[in-house]
Amino acid sequence: MPRGISLTEFQKGQAIAYINDGKTILEITGILKISKSAISEFLKNPDAHGKREKTGRPRKLTPKEQRNLLRQLKKRGASIPTAQRESGLTHITRQIAFNYVQRSKQFQF
């Protein structure tokens, strides 16, 4: 489930300034038009706000493997299975390699 819009740097600075001026969280939410929970979560730990690691399934190809696959295709003009074999990408299917090449927008199919 997607999260709400994170606070901008400007909003973070304003929230800290208002707290230092002695304003309450409810007053700050009224001024900045941001939810109470967003302000209070930010003020609990300002340094860690918005830096949580992304969850989800890891990618099949690392950025290095992706570059290597495209490099093999450009250099030799070979088919995707051939470039995949020469790149040492035996752990992925031909369809995954094909989908990545299509998404890269460097080749027209």
N, CA, C and O atoms as CSV, one atom per row, in Angstrom:
chain,resi,resn,atom,element,x,y,z
A,1,MET,N,N,0.839,-1.164,0.000
A,1,MET,CA,C,0.000,0.000,0.000
A,1,MET,C,C,0.891,1.237,0.000
A,1,MET,O,O,1.804,1.338,0.820
A,2,PRO,N,N,0.640,2.178,-0.908
A,2,PRO,CA,C,1.508,3.348,-0.988
A,2,PRO,C,C,1.365,4.257,0.223
A,2,PRO,O,O,0.315,4.344,0.858
A,3,ARG,N,N,2.444,4.913,0.502
A,3,ARG,CA,C,2.442,5.867,1.600
A,3,ARG,C,C,1.994,7.220,1.102
A,3,ARG,O,O,1.909,7.457,-0.103
A,4,GLY,N,N,1.710,8.100,2.033
A,4,GLY,CA,C,1.333,9.460,1.658
A,4,GLY,C,C,2.542,10.224,1.160
A,4,GLY,O,O,3.665,9.719,1.175
A,5,ILE,N,N,2.305,11.421,0.729
A,5,ILE,CA,C,3.375,12.279,0.242
A,5,ILE,C,C,4.278,12.634,1.419
A,5,ILE,O,O,3.800,13.038,2.480
A,6,SER,N,N,5.581,12.480,1.223
A,6,SER,CA,C,6.502,12.788,2.318
A,6,SER,C,C,6.693,14.303,2.423
A,6,SER,O,O,6.423,15.048,1.481
A,7,LEU,N,N,7.156,14.724,3.566
A,7,LEU,CA,C,7.360,16.151,3.807
A,7,LEU,C,C,8.533,16.658,2.963
A,7,LEU,O,O,9.542,15.972,2.803
A,8,THR,N,N,8.381,17.848,2.439
A,8,THR,CA,C,9.485,18.461,1.718
A,8,THR,C,C,10.492,19.002,2.737
A,8,THR,O,O,10.195,19.113,3.926
A,9,GLU,N,N,11.660,19.327,2.256
A,9,GLU,CA,C,12.687,19.893,3.147
A,9,GLU,C,C,12.197,21.208,3.758
A,9,GLU,O,O,12.464,21.497,4.925
A,10,PHE,N,N,11.490,21.988,2.971
A,10,PHE,CA,C,10.966,23.257,3.463
A,10,PHE,C,C,9.962,23.029,4.593
A,10,PHE,O,O,10.001,23.716,5.613
A,11,GLN,N,N,9.059,22.056,4.403
A,11,GLN,CA,C,8.065,21.753,5.431
A,11,GLN,C,C,8.722,21.220,6.696
A,11,GLN,O,O,8.292,21.543,7.804
A,12,LYS,N,N,9.759,20.408,6.537
A,12,LYS,CA,C,10.479,19.890,7.702
A,12,LYS,C,C,11.088,21.049,8.496
A,12,LYS,O,O,10.982,21.100,9.721
A,13,GLY,N,N,11.722,21.969,7.784
A,13,GLY,CA,C,12.325,23.134,8.453
A,13,GLY,C,C,11.299,23.994,9.154
A,13,GLY,O,O,11.531,24.483,10.259
A,14,GLN,N,N,10.158,24.177,8.502
A,14,GLN,CA,C,9.093,24.970,9.119
A,14,GLN,C,C,8.573,24.294,10.383
A,14,GLN,O,O,8.348,24.959,11.395
A,15,ALA,N,N,8.382,22.975,10.331
A,15,ALA,CA,C,7.861,22.253,11.496
A,15,ALA,C,C,8.818,22.383,12.673
A,15,ALA,O,O,8.382,22.606,13.803
A,16,ILE,N,N,10.104,22.247,12.423
A,16,ILE,CA,C,11.094,22.377,13.498
A,16,ILE,C,C,11.094,23.803,14.048
A,16,ILE,O,O,11.171,24.006,15.260
A,17,ALA,N,N,11.006,24.789,13.153
A,17,ALA,CA,C,10.994,26.187,13.605
A,17,ALA,C,C,9.764,26.473,14.456
A,17,ALA,O,O,9.868,27.152,15.478
A,18,TYR,N,N,8.614,25.972,14.056
A,18,TYR,CA,C,7.390,26.198,14.821
A,18,TYR,C,C,7.453,25.524,16.189
A,18,TYR,O,O,6.982,26.089,17.176
A,19,ILE,N,N,8.029,24.323,16.260
A,19,ILE,CA,C,8.176,23.639,17.550
A,19,ILE,C,C,9.105,24.437,18.449
A,19,ILE,O,O,8.838,24.588,19.641
A,20,ASN,N,N,10.199,24.951,17.884
A,20,ASN,CA,C,11.132,25.765,18.668
A,20,ASN,C,C,10.487,27.072,19.143
A,20,ASN,O,O,10.867,27.612,20.182
A,21,ASP,N,N,9.516,27.574,18.385
A,21,ASP,CA,C,8.788,28.782,18.789
A,21,ASP,C,C,7.738,28.492,19.852
A,21,ASP,O,O,7.138,29.416,20.400
A,22,GLY,N,N,7.511,27.213,20.147
A,22,GLY,CA,C,6.569,26.850,21.195
A,22,GLY,C,C,5.168,26.520,20.708
A,22,GLY,O,O,4.242,26.430,21.515
A,23,LYS,N,N,4.993,26.338,19.403
A,23,LYS,CA,C,3.676,25.982,18.881
A,23,LYS,C,C,3.411,24.503,19.121
A,23,LYS,O,O,4.346,23.705,19.180
A,24,THR,N,N,2.153,24.138,19.258
A,24,THR,CA,C,1.780,22.738,19.445
A,24,THR,C,C,1.683,22.047,18.085
A,24,THR,O,O,1.658,22.697,17.041
A,25,ILE,N,N,1.632,20.726,18.124
A,25,ILE,CA,C,1.522,19.963,16.883
A,25,ILE,C,C,0.215,20.291,16.170
A,25,ILE,O,O,0.187,20.387,14.943
A,26,LEU,N,N,-0.861,20.461,16.924
A,26,LEU,CA,C,-2.141,20.801,16.300
A,26,LEU,C,C,-2.095,22.160,15.610
A,26,LEU,O,O,-2.691,22.333,14.546
A,27,GLU,N,N,-1.400,23.117,16.196
A,27,GLU,CA,C,-1.258,24.420,15.557
A,27,GLU,C,C,-0.441,24.304,14.271
A,27,GLU,O,O,-0.753,24.941,13.264
A,28,ILE,N,N,0.605,23.484,14.320
A,28,ILE,CA,C,1.467,23.300,13.143
A,28,ILE,C,C,0.683,22.635,12.015
A,28,ILE,O,O,0.815,23.020,10.853
A,29,THR,N,N,-0.141,21.627,12.361
A,29,THR,CA,C,-0.928,20.964,11.312
A,29,THR,C,C,-1.894,21.934,10.648
A,29,THR,O,O,-2.133,21.841,9.444
A,30,GLY,N,N,-2.438,22.844,11.401
A,30,GLY,CA,C,-3.329,23.847,10.820
A,30,GLY,C,C,-2.599,24.810,9.909
A,30,GLY,O,O,-3.126,25.208,8.870
A,31,ILE,N,N,-1.397,25.184,10.287
A,31,ILE,CA,C,-0.620,26.141,9.493
A,31,ILE,C,C,-0.099,25.493,8.213
A,31,ILE,O,O,-0.231,26.055,7.126
A,32,LEU,N,N,0.503,24.294,8.352
A,32,LEU,CA,C,1.146,23.642,7.209
A,32,LEU,C,C,0.197,22.797,6.368
A,32,LEU,O,O,0.560,22.363,5.275
A,33,LYS,N,N,-1.013,22.560,6.863
A,33,LYS,CA,C,-2.001,21.722,6.172
A,33,LYS,C,C,-1.466,20.306,5.942
A,33,LYS,O,O,-1.606,19.741,4.857
A,34,ILE,N,N,-0.852,19.752,6.986
A,34,ILE,CA,C,-0.306,18.391,6.962
A,34,ILE,C,C,-0.929,17.650,8.131
A,34,ILE,O,O,-1.249,18.253,9.156
A,35,SER,N,N,-1.102,16.336,7.980
A,35,SER,CA,C,-1.768,15.575,9.033
A,35,SER,C,C,-0.948,15.579,10.324
A,35,SER,O,O,0.271,15.752,10.321
A,36,LYS,N,N,-1.667,15.380,11.413
A,36,LYS,CA,C,-1.048,15.364,12.739
A,36,LYS,C,C,-0.049,14.223,12.856
A,36,LYS,O,O,1.024,14.385,13.438
A,37,SER,N,N,-0.406,13.061,12.298
A,37,SER,CA,C,0.491,11.904,12.399
A,37,SER,C,C,1.782,12.129,11.615
A,37,SER,O,O,2.850,11.702,12.053
A,38,ALA,N,N,1.697,12.792,10.464
A,38,ALA,CA,C,2.902,13.063,9.670
A,38,ALA,C,C,3.853,13.971,10.436
A,38,ALA,O,O,5.061,13.731,10.462
A,39,ILE,N,N,3.315,15.005,11.053
A,39,ILE,CA,C,4.145,15.942,11.819
A,39,ILE,C,C,4.749,15.253,13.037
A,39,ILE,O,O,5.942,15.389,13.304
A,40,SER,N,N,3.919,14.512,13.777
A,40,SER,CA,C,4.431,13.894,15.007
A,40,SER,C,C,5.460,12.815,14.701
A,40,SER,O,O,6.446,12.685,15.426
A,41,GLU,N,N,5.249,12.032,13.632
A,41,GLU,CA,C,6.237,11.003,13.263
A,41,GLU,C,C,7.556,11.648,12.848
A,41,GLU,O,O,8.628,11.144,13.183
A,42,PHE,N,N,7.477,12.756,12.123
A,42,PHE,CA,C,8.698,13.457,11.734
A,42,PHE,C,C,9.432,13.989,12.955
A,42,PHE,O,O,10.654,13.866,13.042
A,43,LEU,N,N,8.699,14.582,13.904
A,43,LEU,CA,C,9.335,15.200,15.069
A,43,LEU,C,C,9.902,14.166,16.044
A,43,LEU,O,O,10.777,14.497,16.844
A,44,LYS,N,N,9.418,12.915,15.990
A,44,LYS,CA,C,9.973,11.862,16.853
A,44,LYS,C,C,11.433,11.593,16.494
A,44,LYS,O,O,12.281,11.445,17.374
A,45,ASN,N,N,11.716,11.532,15.196
A,45,ASN,CA,C,13.071,11.250,14.744
A,45,ASN,C,C,13.298,11.928,13.395
A,45,ASN,O,O,13.157,11.285,12.355
A,46,PRO,N,N,13.644,13.208,13.395
A,46,PRO,CA,C,13.774,13.947,12.132
A,46,PRO,C,C,14.856,13.399,11.195
A,46,PRO,O,O,14.714,13.483,9.975
A,47,ASP,N,N,15.932,12.840,11.755
A,47,ASP,CA,C,17.019,12.363,10.899
A,47,ASP,C,C,16.627,11.134,10.092
A,47,ASP,O,O,17.106,10.957,8.972
A,48,ALA,N,N,15.766,10.282,10.637
A,48,ALA,CA,C,15.406,9.040,9.964
A,48,ALA,C,C,14.150,9.178,9.114
A,48,ALA,O,O,13.757,8.220,8.447
A,49,HIS,N,N,13.511,10.342,9.121
A,49,HIS,CA,C,12.249,10.508,8.397
A,49,HIS,C,C,12.444,10.344,6.893
A,49,HIS,O,O,13.289,11.007,6.291
A,50,GLY,N,N,11.650,9.450,6.291
A,50,GLY,CA,C,11.689,9.237,4.844
A,50,GLY,C,C,12.858,8.413,4.363
A,50,GLY,O,O,13.133,8.392,3.163
A,51,LYS,N,N,13.559,7.729,5.256
A,51,LYS,CA,C,14.741,6.974,4.849
A,51,LYS,C,C,14.589,5.471,5.086
A,51,LYS,O,O,15.578,4.739,5.110
A,52,ARG,N,N,13.358,5.020,5.258
A,52,ARG,CA,C,13.121,3.596,5.468
A,52,ARG,C,C,13.450,2.834,4.195
A,52,ARG,O,O,13.195,3.311,3.089
A,53,GLU,N,N,14.023,1.641,4.361
A,53,GLU,CA,C,14.375,0.833,3.215
A,53,GLU,C,C,13.131,0.385,2.468
A,53,GLU,O,O,12.097,0.102,3.073
A,54,LYS,N,N,13.240,0.325,1.160
A,54,LYS,CA,C,12.132,-0.126,0.337
A,54,LYS,C,C,11.982,-1.636,0.497
A,54,LYS,O,O,12.965,-2.375,0.546
A,55,THR,N,N,10.738,-2.070,0.577
A,55,THR,CA,C,10.478,-3.499,0.684
A,55,THR,C,C,10.030,-4.020,-0.665
A,55,THR,O,O,9.782,-3.246,-1.590
A,56,GLY,N,N,9.930,-5.306,-0.772
A,56,GLY,CA,C,9.445,-5.905,-2.006
A,56,GLY,C,C,10.445,-6.884,-2.577
A,56,GLY,O,O,11.537,-7.082,-2.044
A,57,ARG,N,N,10.048,-7.475,-3.653
A,57,ARG,CA,C,10.864,-8.494,-4.292
A,57,ARG,C,C,12.102,-7.861,-4.929
A,57,ARG,O,O,11.998,-6.842,-5.612
A,58,PRO,N,N,13.271,-8.463,-4.706
A,58,PRO,CA,C,14.480,-7.911,-5.330
A,58,PRO,C,C,14.483,-8.157,-6.836
A,58,PRO,O,O,13.836,-9.086,-7.322
A,59,ARG,N,N,15.195,-7.342,-7.553
A,59,ARG,CA,C,15.284,-7.475,-9.004
A,59,ARG,C,C,16.065,-8.721,-9.380
A,59,ARG,O,O,16.946,-9.173,-8.649
A,60,LYS,N,N,15.717,-9.268,-10.546
A,60,LYS,CA,C,16.412,-10.458,-11.048
A,60,LYS,C,C,17.815,-10.106,-11.530
A,60,LYS,O,O,18.750,-10.890,-11.366
A,61,LEU,N,N,17.957,-8.929,-12.123
A,61,LEU,CA,C,19.248,-8.497,-12.650
A,61,LEU,C,C,19.766,-7.300,-11.871
A,61,LEU,O,O,19.025,-6.358,-11.589
A,62,THR,N,N,21.035,-7.348,-11.530
A,62,THR,CA,C,21.661,-6.193,-10.904
A,62,THR,C,C,21.931,-5.146,-11.996
A,62,THR,O,O,21.929,-5.489,-13.178
A,63,PRO,N,N,22.159,-3.898,-11.632
A,63,PRO,CA,C,22.473,-2.888,-12.660
A,63,PRO,C,C,23.691,-3.272,-13.504
A,63,PRO,O,O,23.733,-2.989,-14.701
A,64,LYS,N,N,24.666,-3.909,-12.887
A,64,LYS,CA,C,25.850,-4.331,-13.632
A,64,LYS,C,C,25.489,-5.399,-14.667
A,64,LYS,O,O,25.967,-5.355,-15.800
A,65,GLU,N,N,24.649,-6.355,-14.279
A,65,GLU,CA,C,24.224,-7.400,-15.212
A,65,GLU,C,C,23.382,-6.812,-16.339
A,65,GLU,O,O,23.479,-7.255,-17.484
A,66,GLN,N,N,22.564,-5.825,-16.025
A,66,GLN,CA,C,21.744,-5.173,-17.046
A,66,GLN,C,C,22.624,-4.477,-18.079
A,66,GLN,O,O,22.398,-4.605,-19.283
A,67,ARG,N,N,23.619,-3.747,-17.607
A,67,ARG,CA,C,24.536,-3.055,-18.531
A,67,ARG,C,C,25.301,-4.058,-19.387
A,67,ARG,O,O,25.505,-3.843,-20.581
A,68,ASN,N,N,25.721,-5.152,-18.764
A,68,ASN,CA,C,26.487,-6.162,-19.486
A,68,ASN,C,C,25.642,-6.798,-20.594
A,68,ASN,O,O,26.138,-7.015,-21.700
A,69,LEU,N,N,24.389,-7.093,-20.310
A,69,LEU,CA,C,23.497,-7.673,-21.320
A,69,LEU,C,C,23.337,-6.719,-22.501
A,69,LEU,O,O,23.452,-7.139,-23.652
A,70,LEU,N,N,23.073,-5.447,-22.229
A,70,LEU,CA,C,22.920,-4.477,-23.310
A,70,LEU,C,C,24.222,-4.296,-24.087
A,70,LEU,O,O,24.203,-4.129,-25.307
A,71,ARG,N,N,25.340,-4.327,-23.387
A,71,ARG,CA,C,26.637,-4.186,-24.052
A,71,ARG,C,C,26.870,-5.344,-25.028
A,71,ARG,O,O,27.351,-5.133,-26.141
A,72,GLN,N,N,26.529,-6.563,-24.610
A,72,GLN,CA,C,26.694,-7.730,-25.485
A,72,GLN,C,C,25.801,-7.612,-26.723
A,72,GLN,O,O,26.218,-7.960,-27.828
A,73,LEU,N,N,24.587,-7.128,-26.538
A,73,LEU,CA,C,23.676,-6.981,-27.678
A,73,LEU,C,C,24.174,-5.918,-28.658
A,73,LEU,O,O,24.078,-6.101,-29.871
A,74,LYS,N,N,24.700,-4.817,-28.142
A,74,LYS,CA,C,25.197,-3.751,-29.012
A,74,LYS,C,C,26.460,-4.179,-29.747
A,74,LYS,O,O,26.619,-3.927,-30.941
A,75,LYS,N,N,27.353,-4.830,-29.010
A,75,LYS,CA,C,28.664,-5.163,-29.559
A,75,LYS,C,C,28.557,-6.206,-30.679
A,75,LYS,O,O,29.159,-6.042,-31.741
A,76,ARG,N,N,27.820,-7.237,-30.450
A,76,ARG,CA,C,27.790,-8.342,-31.387
A,76,ARG,C,C,26.561,-8.338,-32.292
A,76,ARG,O,O,26.560,-8.994,-33.334
A,77,GLY,N,N,25.533,-7.620,-31.913
A,77,GLY,CA,C,24.309,-7.673,-32.691
A,77,GLY,C,C,23.682,-9.058,-32.623
A,77,GLY,O,O,22.966,-9.477,-33.532
A,78,ALA,N,N,23.958,-9.749,-31.550
A,78,ALA,CA,C,23.512,-11.132,-31.397
A,78,ALA,C,C,22.070,-11.182,-30.909
A,78,ALA,O,O,21.478,-10.163,-30.553
A,79,SER,N,N,21.526,-12.385,-30.903
A,79,SER,CA,C,20.187,-12.572,-30.383
A,79,SER,C,C,20.229,-12.454,-28.857
A,79,SER,O,O,21.297,-12.496,-28.246
A,80,ILE,N,N,19.066,-12.309,-28.267
A,80,ILE,CA,C,19.003,-12.171,-26.812
A,80,ILE,C,C,19.531,-13.420,-26.111
A,80,ILE,O,O,20.308,-13.287,-25.166
A,81,PRO,N,N,19.142,-14.645,-26.535
A,81,PRO,CA,C,19.697,-15.829,-25.849
A,81,PRO,C,C,21.220,-15.931,-25.944
A,81,PRO,O,O,21.883,-16.350,-24.995
A,82,THR,N,N,21.770,-15.543,-27.104
A,82,THR,CA,C,23.223,-15.587,-27.266
A,82,THR,C,C,23.900,-14.568,-26.360
A,82,THR,O,O,24.882,-14.887,-25.689
A,83,ALA,N,N,23.379,-13.342,-26.336
A,83,ALA,CA,C,23.947,-12.296,-25.472
A,83,ALA,C,C,23.808,-12.686,-24.009
A,83,ALA,O,O,24.690,-12.411,-23.196
A,84,GLN,N,N,22.707,-13.320,-23.684
A,84,GLN,CA,C,22.469,-13.759,-22.306
A,84,GLN,C,C,23.504,-14.814,-21.904
A,84,GLN,O,O,24.055,-14.763,-20.804
A,85,ARG,N,N,23.762,-15.760,-22.794
A,85,ARG,CA,C,24.753,-16.816,-22.505
A,85,ARG,C,C,26.148,-16.220,-22.366
A,85,ARG,O,O,26.884,-16.563,-21.441
A,86,GLU,N,N,26.511,-15.326,-23.288
A,86,GLU,CA,C,27.848,-14.736,-23.265
A,86,GLU,C,C,28.053,-13.805,-22.074
A,86,GLU,O,O,29.183,-13.587,-21.638
A,87,SER,N,N,26.962,-13.261,-21.551
A,87,SER,CA,C,27.047,-12.408,-20.362
A,87,SER,C,C,27.083,-13.225,-19.084
A,87,SER,O,O,27.334,-12.688,-18.006
A,88,GLY,N,N,26.832,-14.525,-19.200
A,88,GLY,CA,C,26.828,-15.371,-18.015
A,88,GLY,C,C,25.543,-15.273,-17.219
A,88,GLY,O,O,25.536,-15.533,-16.016
A,89,LEU,N,N,24.464,-14.903,-17.871
A,89,LEU,CA,C,23.185,-14.727,-17.180
A,89,LEU,C,C,22.326,-15.977,-17.342
A,89,LEU,O,O,21.250,-15.932,-17.938
A,90,THR,N,N,22.808,-17.072,-16.814
A,90,THR,CA,C,22.067,-18.329,-16.936
A,90,THR,C,C,20.983,-18.468,-15.881
A,90,THR,O,O,20.171,-19.390,-15.957
A,91,HIS,N,N,20.948,-17.582,-14.903
A,91,HIS,CA,C,19.965,-17.684,-13.818
A,91,HIS,C,C,18.631,-17.011,-14.149
A,91,HIS,O,O,17.712,-17.030,-13.330
A,92,ILE,N,N,18.515,-16.418,-15.340
A,92,ILE,CA,C,17.247,-15.790,-15.721
A,92,ILE,C,C,16.735,-16.432,-16.999
A,92,ILE,O,O,17.492,-17.045,-17.752
A,93,THR,N,N,15.446,-16.281,-17.230
A,93,THR,CA,C,14.861,-16.837,-18.441
A,93,THR,C,C,15.044,-15.882,-19.609
A,93,THR,O,O,15.388,-14.713,-19.435
A,94,ARG,N,N,14.805,-16.413,-20.811
A,94,ARG,CA,C,14.911,-15.601,-22.010
A,94,ARG,C,C,13.878,-14.468,-21.972
A,94,ARG,O,O,14.146,-13.357,-22.431
A,95,GLN,N,N,12.701,-14.762,-21.422
A,95,GLN,CA,C,11.634,-13.758,-21.370
A,95,GLN,C,C,12.015,-12.580,-20.459
A,95,GLN,O,O,11.712,-11.430,-20.778
A,96,ILE,N,N,12.665,-12.858,-19.345
A,96,ILE,CA,C,13.096,-11.779,-18.437
A,96,ILE,C,C,14.119,-10.899,-19.147
A,96,ILE,O,O,14.053,-9.674,-19.054
A,97,ALA,N,N,15.063,-11.516,-19.854
A,97,ALA,CA,C,16.056,-10.746,-20.600
A,97,ALA,C,C,15.375,-9.912,-21.685
A,97,ALA,O,O,15.712,-8.743,-21.875
A,98,PHE,N,N,14.432,-10.504,-22.385
A,98,PHE,CA,C,13.713,-9.798,-23.437
A,98,PHE,C,C,12.937,-8.616,-22.863
A,98,PHE,O,O,12.952,-7.528,-23.440
A,99,ASN,N,N,12.262,-8.818,-21.737
A,99,ASN,CA,C,11.494,-7.735,-21.111
A,99,ASN,C,C,12.409,-6.581,-20.707
A,99,ASN,O,O,12.054,-5.417,-20.891
A,100,TYR,N,N,13.579,-6.893,-20.162
A,100,TYR,CA,C,14.493,-5.817,-19.775
A,100,TYR,C,C,14.963,-5.042,-21.001
A,100,TYR,O,O,15.006,-3.812,-20.979
A,101,VAL,N,N,15.313,-5.750,-22.063
A,101,VAL,CA,C,15.797,-5.083,-23.273
A,101,VAL,C,C,14.700,-4.195,-23.843
A,101,VAL,O,O,14.984,-3.093,-24.313
A,102,GLN,N,N,13.454,-4.655,-23.810
A,102,GLN,CA,C,12.343,-3.836,-24.292
A,102,GLN,C,C,12.180,-2.567,-23.459
A,102,GLN,O,O,11.940,-1.489,-24.004
A,103,ARG,N,N,12.310,-2.695,-22.139
A,103,ARG,CA,C,12.144,-1.551,-21.244
A,103,ARG,C,C,13.297,-0.567,-21.336
A,103,ARG,O,O,13.137,0.601,-20.984
A,104,SER,N,N,14.456,-1.017,-21.803
A,104,SER,CA,C,15.625,-0.132,-21.840
A,104,SER,C,C,15.502,0.956,-22.908
A,104,SER,O,O,16.202,1.965,-22.822
A,105,LYS,N,N,14.651,0.786,-23.894
A,105,LYS,CA,C,14.396,1.753,-24.966
A,105,LYS,C,C,15.626,2.028,-25.820
A,105,LYS,O,O,15.675,3.026,-26.539
A,106,GLN,N,N,16.612,1.151,-25.745
A,106,GLN,CA,C,17.786,1.317,-26.597
A,106,GLN,C,C,17.683,0.458,-27.851
A,106,GLN,O,O,18.454,0.632,-28.795
A,107,PHE,N,N,16.729,-0.468,-27.858
A,107,PHE,CA,C,16.528,-1.352,-28.994
A,107,PHE,C,C,15.062,-1.329,-29.381
A,107,PHE,O,O,14.188,-1.253,-28.517
A,108,GLN,N,N,14.792,-1.395,-30.672
A,108,GLN,CA,C,13.415,-1.426,-31.167
A,108,GLN,C,C,13.097,-2.839,-31.632
A,108,GLN,O,O,13.845,-3.426,-32.415
A,109,PHE,N,N,11.987,-3.380,-31.148
A,109,PHE,CA,C,11.539,-4.709,-31.574
A,109,PHE,C,C,10.182,-4.608,-32.203
A,109,PHE,O,O,9.622,-5.618,-32.630
